[in-house]
């Protein structure tokens, strides 16, 4: 361990080149982290605060020394932008779908699953699309909706397995408001510190605003959003307009919100590649963390630490806008409970997001069928929905050898974007499913938490994530958003109407990259966007 730490200190000295911040600094940080990933993990583990239940994520044990060298070589950031990298078009490794580009591009199964597994995928797809109904109902395997809910099916939010959008014409199915406040009592603070609670829900309205309810029960209220346009002028004279949202709730049916409750809007994330993200070794994600900005480049990604819903073991958060879930199954069970009001063995709340101060909601019948299990969506349902979510394939990239795309890729690197949007990983051989094991993948994310500045702040703590921090979202498939989802809204609340606006909203740790983009000549900005559209 001593030798490893010495090696890591050498890496850090190589990276620490002074207080100035530039694309070159960002690139050196990426190269250093790739060159010394395991030593970097040891430094992070050694520096981790001594908190109750502090996590210990071991170094990869699934690879030999020879394999480690191969992984470091293949994931090293490129410096050659004259041609595509080997396998670059296959963003999801061997499971990448090469099906024709159309509205169903995010709905194909990984091409390397077995014939028998295709059946599980299709059954999971049917459950993902299934509309739940209120209890009691003649369709006993489908009742239990709500009593409060934001959607009747998974597909309602993740339409075509794609990206949600902000409200239009009063329709808010693929976006909702999280409701939470800071811990106040010693017990609440301890629970958050020990990763047993992400935050403190509103005492009346629970974890999120529920805009629909079963018959006989008033819904909680309606999300309202108003936008203020803010002009932006590029140094070369071109202009853009950014819209700043303001959120409120109309028609609160059960009294006022708690004075400490904050509103955090969230649109549904795309579903592709989730099994591959889950298969990335925790140590490889931690290798990119720099919580104290030891290298002085202004970027200090932090890992999210959470607990598994079933066994309460400490795990690395990977999913959700604030990396609040450590597994696909946890993400699914959270959505079943919070969005649809369906109980699962992982989150056995048969009345969903009802609180004790909503007795009429708690008094409503649930859909638990003892002959099927103790919850409304028992283990067989959860297993199939999880398998489906795990095996939605990443589409093959387009135009990887186009000169404009290659030029845009160079601009992306020169601006320092890969410091957070890490291009490549090699997944663990110990993945649950062979389809995700030992795959070279190109998600363009470090899956860490970053301070994105006041402009994107929601003021809401979620576990380890502060009110200014967000998980770096993967970029694979981003160029197909309009094709699949029929819109081009981006960021956690869909405020950005195109990729240019999304970049310009970057602040905090991403300020240097944003400013580098803004300072580019118009042709170079267009090339960078062309690269993103190819992902």
Helices and strands as residue ranges (DSSP letters): H 2-15, H 23-35, H 37-47, H 65-75, G 93-95, H 115-129, E 148-149, H 154-157, G 159-161, E 175-180, H 186-193, E 212-213, E 222-233, E 239-250, E 262-267, H 274-278, H 282-286, E 305-307, E 314-316, H 328-335, I 336-340, H 359-362, H 379-390, H 403-414, G 417-419, E 425-426, G 434-436, E 440-441, E 449-451, G 454-456, E 469-471, G 478-480, H 481-485, H 499-504, G 508-510, H 511-519, H 522-533
